[in-house]
Amino acid sequence: MGRKWNNIKEKKASKDTNTSRIYARFGREIYVVAKQGEPNPESNQALKFVVERAKTYNVPKAIIDRAIEKAKGGSDENYDELRYEGFGPNGSMVIVDALTNNVNRTASEVRAAFNKNGGSLGVTGSVNYMFDQTAVIGLEGKTADEALEILMEAELDVRDILEEEETVIIYAEPDQFHAVQGAFKQAGVTKFTIAELTMLPQNYVTLPEDVQAQFDKMIDALEDLDDVQQVYHNVEGDE
């Protein structure tokens, strides 16, 4: 697997914090998840997960609380959860997850972002099968061996454990997310640098420099769309 998750997150957080986009996206996602179930992270596992993710991006507690209170207040604002699959140059593949209150607008904007930057929007299922949903949890203050020992004591068998710089990265099955995080909390870990449910490609591609520049432009165009929550792809070394 071996993706530089700290570098990825820092780059995204830096870009998003400058525009406050990350706060708006988490606010929207927390509201949607809270509205779909119990608006309490302790009794709503999906909401608990989103809140944990938000904390790793330093989303202010006030924004988290405001989104939950909005859901409690019975707001009639509704969003559709959409997934788009598409292709970039040289065998690159892209998945785009969105939350929108206007499906036609979002579809048009996503299609334009692909088409204007050398890509094309595919049909449902054309790309998704080449990615695996994966829980990724990162923490500091432990070695990979110490992390493995904690997981073994909790009788958890995860996909992989890597040490990247000063961070230990655990790759696990999606349904292991809370169990893995809980095991480390039991061991005294209070802060996680990464807490994601992501889509990891089964195979990566490397692009020539000129093609990489075009691909980067396409990804930036997709990530800049207000309705887009997450963008995943299979290009090595680019985030």
Secondary structure, 3 states (H helix, E strand, C coil): CCCCHHHHHHHHHHHHHHHCHHHHHHHHHHHHHHHHCCCCCCCCHHHHHHHHHHHHCCCCHHHHHHHHHHHHCCCCCCCEEEEEEEECHHHCEEEEEEEECCHHHHHHHHHHHHHCCCCEECCCCCCHHHEEEEEEEEEECCCHHHHHHHHHHCCCCCCEEEEECCEEEEEECHHHHHHHHHHHHHCCCCCCCEEEEEEEECCCECCCHHHHHHHHHHHHHHHCCCCEEEEEECECCCC
